[in-house]
Amino acid sequence: LALDRYRASAGEDPLRLCPKRFLVPADQLWPKGFSDLERQPSLLVWDGDGRLLAPLAEGRSVAVVGSRRASAQGIRAAELLGARLASAGWPVVSGLAEGVDAAAHRGCLSAGGQPVAVLGTPLERAYPPEHARLQRQVADSGLLLTELAPGAGISRATFALRNRLMVALAGDVI
């Protein structure tokens, strides 16, 4: 009953647009790490393998983040790291940004792992646009997460705010 009241207070549009693939703070699978955030999201929209929500709720994942303009050596290292973490059974969290983030996701996918991309955009928008295929691959093998409801606008701030979610989801950050 309390959960229904909370969901109703979030407004009709987010619920109508994503009725089955979203979480709010009262949900059982709401990530525990979010409670430590100064600005906790009010909604988490997701696509992909919902079974990954349980380890994320407990902080059982590793975030890999780095430069968007990484060197060739940095890209290789991120791909290898993503693959090794995946091979060890860890969900690999990153932001799907250019450079290290995308390389970690590619490495995770190459090892048959479970990538988790935290987006600074609504689910229906890939950014950068050339990552649309990679974003679909992550959704097919892992999980996409965002605090932005479908159709929401984006700005530089939405990408910075995304970073706090990655850190709160992960047990460790590399």
N, C-alpha and C positions, 0 to 999 in steps of 0.2 A: 504494500500500500504506500509506504513512504517512497519507494522507488518510483512508482507511478506518478506520485505528486511531483517528485523532482523532475522526471522526464517531461511532465506537462508544463512545468515552470520554465523549461528550456525553450519553449515556443513550439509552434506547430511545424514550421518549415523544416528544421533539422530532423524531426521525427518522421515526417512524411517522406523526405528525400532519402533517408537511409534507415528505415525502420528496423532492420535486423542486424546491421553491421555497424553498430556504434555502442560505445560504453559511456557511462556517466559515473561520477565518483561513488555512488552508492552500489554499483555493480560489484559482484564478487571478484571478477577478474580485473578490476581497476588496479593498475600498477601501484604497489605500495610506495615506491620511490617518489611518486607524484605528491604524496602528503608532505614531503620535505621542501617542496617548491614554494617560493614566495608567491608566484603566480601560477596556481594549479589550473590546468585546462578544465573547461566545463563539459567538454565533449571530446571523445576520441573516436574518429571514424576509421574503419579498417576494411581491407580487402585481402583475400588470400586464405591461408591456412589458419583458421581460428584456433587450432590446437596449440599454436605458438603463444597465444595470449596467456596461458597458465605459467610457463617459465618466465615470461616477461613480467607478469604480475609479481613474481618473487625475486626479480632482479637476476635471474639465471641466464645471462647473456653477456657478450663482450662487445663493446662499441669500438669501432676503428674509425678514426677521423684524422684528417690531415689537410695538407695544402691542395688547393684547386689547381695550382700550377706546379705540381710535383715533377721532379726529375724522372728520367727513364728508370733510374735505379729505385727511386721512391715508389714508382708505379709497380715495378716488379716485386718489391718488398711487400707492398700492400696486397697484391694478388696472392703471393705466397702465404702471407699471414691469414688472409681470408680463407684460403684452402686448408691450411693447417688447423685453424680453429674449427672449421666445418668438419674436418676429418675426426677431430676430437669430440664432436657432438655438440659444440656450442652454437647457438644462434648468433649470427654476426649482424650487429646493428650499425647502421651508418645512415648518412643523409642523402645518398644518391646524387651527390654533387659531382662535378668534374674532378678529376685527379684521384686522390687517395680513396675517397668514399666509393666511387664507382669501381675502382680497381679491387677494393676489398669485397664488394658484392660480386664482381666477376669471378674472383678467386673462390669465393664461397660456393657459387653456382657450379663452377668447374669441378668441385669436389663432391657435388651432390648434396650440399648443405642447405641450411635454412636461413636465407638472408632476410633481414628485417630492415626496411627502408622507412625512415621517419621523414615525411615530406614537409616542405614549407609552402605547399600548395594544396588545393583540394585534390582528391584522388583522381579526378578526371583530367587533370592537367599535368603534363610531364614538364619538368624544368631541370636542366636545360632541355629544349625540345628534342635534341638528338639522343636523349636518353629514354625516349618513349618505349623502344624495344626492350631495353634493360629493365625499365620499370614494370613492363608486362611480365618479363621473365621472373622478376622478384615476386610479383603477385602470384604467379603460377606455382612457384616452388617454396615461397616463404610468406611474407606478410608486408603489406603497406599500411602505414599509420599516419594520420594527420589530425590536428585539432581543428582543421578548417572544414566547415560544412560544404557540401556541393554548391558550386557557384560563388563561393566567397572570393573576394578580391585578395590580391597578394601585394606585398611590398618588401622592401629590404628587411623590415622588422619581422615579417613572418618567418624568414629564414633564420634570423638570430634567435627567435623564440623557439624554433624547432630544436635548436641545439640543447636547450635545457631539458627537453623531453628525452633526447638520446642519452644524456648523462643519467637522468632519473630512471631510465629503463634498464641500464646496464649495471652489472655487478662490478665490472672493470672497464676502464677506458684506455685504449692504446692510441 
